[in-house]
Amino acid sequence: EHGKEAVIISPYWVSYPDMVLLANGSPVILKTSFENNFQFNAEDLDSVLTENTRLLMLNSPSNPTGVTYTKDQYQIIAEVLKNYPDVLIATDDMYEHIYWGEDKFYSFAEACPDLFERTITINGVSKAYAMTGWRIGYCGGPPKIIAAMKKVQGQSTSNASSVSQAAAVTALNGTHESVHSMTREYERRHKFIYAALNEIRGFKTVAATGAFYTFPKVTSAVEYLNLTDDIEFSDYLLEKARVAVVPGTAFGAKGHIRLSFATSMELLKEAVNRIKEVLK
Ligand SMILES: Cc1ncc(COP(=O)(O)O)c(C=O)c1O
């Protein structure tokens, strides 16, 4: 709706601002930084909420940082939102199962049941079950909101194929053994890439607790190579090191790059060596 605002935390998954624009709303970005472990506090949130805010978009574990909200952090957010009754909360928990933090994983609705009536919990099979391309996502929320979503969706999209639906049911009802073993593997890769990147000249990265990305700050590396920004640096890495990364600018966080570790240890080691080589 024109004039209505959706608050998005940066670095954000690339699609969120465009989704808001498609709905004729205005994205309002709440910036977080590497220095603060990509966290924000109650005052930060309060400073971007207005009488026009209608949605707060959260994503945990995060694409691109891999940082996950704790129960306490969600409860701090909820306290602030109690003063803004018109704000819905959409939480994208796509990487819920790819999580290796010490604390139990909490969805927002679980951590803050008082706000259940205005929380929409989003998930899908693309990541945990390696079913990208099968096009199955789903969400839960209060019946009134879900009914309104069905009205819009029923007239604006076609359906996910029955084959995908059947495969998703099997994945969701399965033992999750492969999900657990892949999560252990992602944790192992993260441990490697986190330590390895922090040893590369001009790279600094925070420890992630989920998803399969790392989001180093590379401003010093960009400077060292006499390049202008993360976009030029990403092109440079592709051309000179033959390593594909995504510039942080796409996630609303210039001066960073995103690397995915959804690939073998062997390739990750090779990628790290190649990046090291161009930054010697
Ligand atoms: C945080 C997040 N949400 C949603 C999606 C969308 O997933 P898909 O459309 O492949 O199911 C992605 C994919 O990259 C993601 O990272």
The ligand as an SDF file (V2000), in Angstrom:
LIG
                    3D

 16 16  0  0  0  0  0  0  0  0999 V2000
   16.5020  -16.2800    3.3300 C   0  0  0  0  0  0  0  0  0  0  0  0
   15.8750  -16.8880    2.1180 C   0  0  0  0  0  0  0  0  0  0  0  0
   14.5420  -16.8910    2.0150 N   0  0  0  0  0  0  0  0  0  0  0  0
   13.9330  -17.4070    0.9420 C   0  0  0  0  0  0  0  0  0  0  0  0
   14.6420  -17.9650   -0.0930 C   0  0  0  0  0  0  0  0  0  0  0  0
   13.8610  -18.5160   -1.2790 C   0  0  0  0  0  0  0  0  0  0  0  0
   13.9860  -19.8180   -1.4840 O   0  0  0  0  0  0  0  0  0  0  0  0
   13.2540  -20.5660   -2.7070 P   0  0  0  0  0  0  0  0  0  0  0  0
   12.4830  -19.5660   -3.4600 O   0  0  0  0  0  0  0  0  0  0  0  0
   14.3540  -21.1990   -3.4820 O   0  0  0  0  0  0  0  0  0  0  0  0
   12.4000  -21.6010   -2.0750 O   0  0  0  0  0  0  0  0  0  0  0  0
   16.0300  -17.9730   -0.0520 C   0  0  0  0  0  0  0  0  0  0  0  0
   16.8410  -18.4960   -1.1620 C   0  0  0  0  0  0  0  0  0  0  0  0
   17.9770  -18.1680   -1.3580 O   0  0  0  0  0  0  0  0  0  0  0  0
   16.6680  -17.4330    1.0960 C   0  0  0  0  0  0  0  0  0  0  0  0
   17.9960  -17.4270    1.2210 O   0  0  0  0  0  0  0  0  0  0  0  0
  1  2  1  0
  2  3  1  0
  2 15  2  0
  3  4  2  0
  4  5  1  0
  5  6  1  0
  5 12  2  0
  6  7  1  0
  7  8  1  0
  8  9  2  0
  8 10  1  0
  8 11  1  0
 12 13  1  0
 12 15  1  0
 13 14  2  0
 15 16  1  0
M  END
$$$$
